[in-house]
Structures are given as structure tokens and as C-alpha cells.
């Protein structure tokens, strides 16, 4: 029997191994990984290339409205960008409105994605309020395959500490994980008032409005709350050394915590705000870009296994949308694009420059997020029975990020002009080629909705922190 596809002679890399092999694909799944496979119906020559698991980005915001403004990228353009960058699975955030049930929020996001996504997708749920009715819904939502919820600790979206504790307790009882945006809202509000009173309103001063101390304090508080009720938490988009220290200390105490950072924190610093005006506004996100010292701490955290995942937090606004706050940082919508460039930039800045191993890279971009959120081993690795989600990287290819050639509708990329020391040359999802040489080869709507079942902490905690080197 001839296999559907054979990927021939590449260096197969997982979170723990690297070896030259052929891959056989049948029915969208990996059927064999061995030194020699007979000819397939379709052959892909991977000699000289790295064959990696497709990226699993569990932190995206597509087709979302914030403050009356809708993001530039929906599930069609956002997942097209992802495919061209080597990302083959996303978990997006379904945002519950006040007064809306969790189930209705999920149904709203399912409609947004249906018929548009190029890659497979799942959902977390952002909770805007936690009532008795909300808590009562959680077990059924988890049983339906959505075992992760998110809360904000910033005042504009916060649910309050009492509700946060109640959620942590209910999630723990239901077997769910709580994703936390950890910044102390009162500290942010105070810093912002002081800046505005002093006339420091332009984006040049944005980082000062969200001090690292506010992130560190909120992280410590969230972890103390999790410890109190025995909950499992995932700290999203960690940006500073203080927050990392809090995570390390909590894990030593036995708190069940995971940490995620973003590519922009690993590859950019707060120097980007010095330009001021519309240019600085492009880099405004929450938390902001941090110092070189914070950046170095994050790289060490990745290398040591204290940070397990990298997620883009892709929230793409157009240049014009960002420029509305060119003279007032309080008017700039949070977020940056980055789905198409994140893997190649972090390979360059991390693996090629010796900051992390290729195995840590694969762990953070694929295996660990898949494990943490209940997608492994279907996603996140290269093994017999796993979905044939692959990205072929050319480690000899040099390129420069050109935002004019990317697929996001934002019209810009935070890594524009970066020199790359490896690029994805082919992306496969469930055995189909969906991108080749930076060009989309997919069709909108081929992506499937994923439901998830999470493993208990003890069955995946060690594995998801063992890729450091």
C-alpha cells in the first residue's frame, strides 16, 4: 500500500529528540517514522531541512471588538498568516459579554470561525463576570471540551478578587485551568494619572504607565489565590523578571502554575517607545515592552524550563487604528500582530543565537502548549498517530521580514526589518500542504474546531518542563 504522502530525508525534531528519517502520512495522520519508507503517492523532499511539529499558539484574539473597534484580522486572514508562519493550531479567546452565558459566548465565536479558518482551532473563554449562574455552567462547559477560562486583573476588564477566588475554586473542582492576565489595576491607574497630570501623554511614556511592579504583584497575588484553593493556573504573556521570580517561588511551594511569554518580549525592548507618536503606538500592548534586563531573564526562564510556552497574543490593529493614539497613549488599542513571524524570529533570536536549544523551541511553540491545554499527542509532536501538522524550516536560508509581503490585514509587523537565520518553507496541516515558500496554499474553512480533554497535573507536569537545555 502506498502512503498518501512521504516526507523524505529531513531532520525530524521533537521536544526531546532529533534524527534523520522519512515520515509517512496516511489519512491526515502520521503513519510511520523510520529510516526508509517506500514511495508515496506524493513525495516531499525534506533533505537539509528541519521537520518540526506545527506551532500551537494558544493565545490569539481574532475578530474581536474592544472599545467599539474591531481587530483587522478575522479567522480567515489571521489563520492564513498563521499557516504561512508555521502555526497549524490556535486557541482563540471567546469573550463573554456581561449578562451572556458561557455557552452563548462560545457559540458566538464558533460562528466567527466557521467556514473561515485555514487551520484547526479551539477556544478558551474570557469571563467578564462570575455569578452563581456562571459558576454553575462551568462543569458542563468543561465536559463539552472547553476546559480553560481567562480572567483579567486590570480594572477595565476585572471581575474582582472575590469572584476570581470563586472561579479558581470552581475551575479546580471541574478540572479546568484558569488563564490569568496579571497586572494590578489600581497601580496601573495610579501611574497613568500621575503621568497625565505631568503632561506625559504621548506613547513615549506608555511603559511608565504599566510598571513591572504591577505585573509582579498581581502575579504573586494570583498564585497565592491559586495556592489557597489548589487551583491550576496559566500566567499569560509574562513580560518581566519580577513575575518570573513569583512563578519560580510558587512552583517551589507546589503551586500548579504554568507560564507563557510573547515573542515581542523576547525580541524587542522598551526602546521602541522612544520614537514616540504613531511609530511607538505600533508596539503598545499589555503588558508593555520591558527592559533588556527583563528580556534576559525571560530567555533564561525559557532555557531553564520556568517558562513553558510562547504565545503571540496576536491582536492585530491597523496602522490607522493604532495612530488614533499618536498623541495620547490612553487611546491606543492594546495589541500587536505577529502570527506569521513569531516562529522564525524566535528561532533566529533563540536557537540560532544559542540562547535556547532547538528542543526548547519546539517545546515552547508546540509540545508544551498542546500538553497544558489538552491537545497532546494529537497536536504538538511528531509521532505515529499524531495529526500530520508539520513545518519544514530551512536553517540555511536567510531572509528579512518585510511587512508588505505578510498576510495579516494590519499592514505592519513588529519585527519588520529583522534579519532571519531560518525560514519556514512549507507548512502541512493534517497532511495537506497549506503554505509553501511564504505563500498560502490553503482554502478558507478547511480548519476544524477542536475540543479538548486535559490530563491531570501529575500526568503532564514533569513532561512539560523537561525540555530545558
Secondary structure, DSSP 8 states (H G I E B T S, - for coil): ---SEEEEEEEEE-SS-EEEEEEEEETTEEEEEES-----SEEEE-TTSEEEE-EEEEEE--S-EETTEE-S--HHHHHHHHHHHTEEEEEEEEE--TT--HHHHHHHHHHHHTTT-SSEEEEEEE-S---HHHHHHHHHHHHTT--EEEEE-STTT---HHHHHHHHHHHHHHT-EEEEE---HHHHHHHHHHHHHTT--SGGGHHHHS-HHHHHHHHHHHHHHHHHHT-EEEE-S--SHHHHHHHHHHHHTT-EEEEEE-HHHHH--GGGGGG-HHHHHTT--SS----HHHHHHHHHHHHHTS--EE---B----HHHHHTTTT-GGGS-S----TTTHHHHHIIIIIITTSS-HHHHHIIIIIHHHHHTT-TTTSSS--TTSB--EEEEETT--EE--GGG-S-TTS--TTTT-EES-EEEEEEETTEEEEETTEE---TT---B-------HHHHTTGGG----
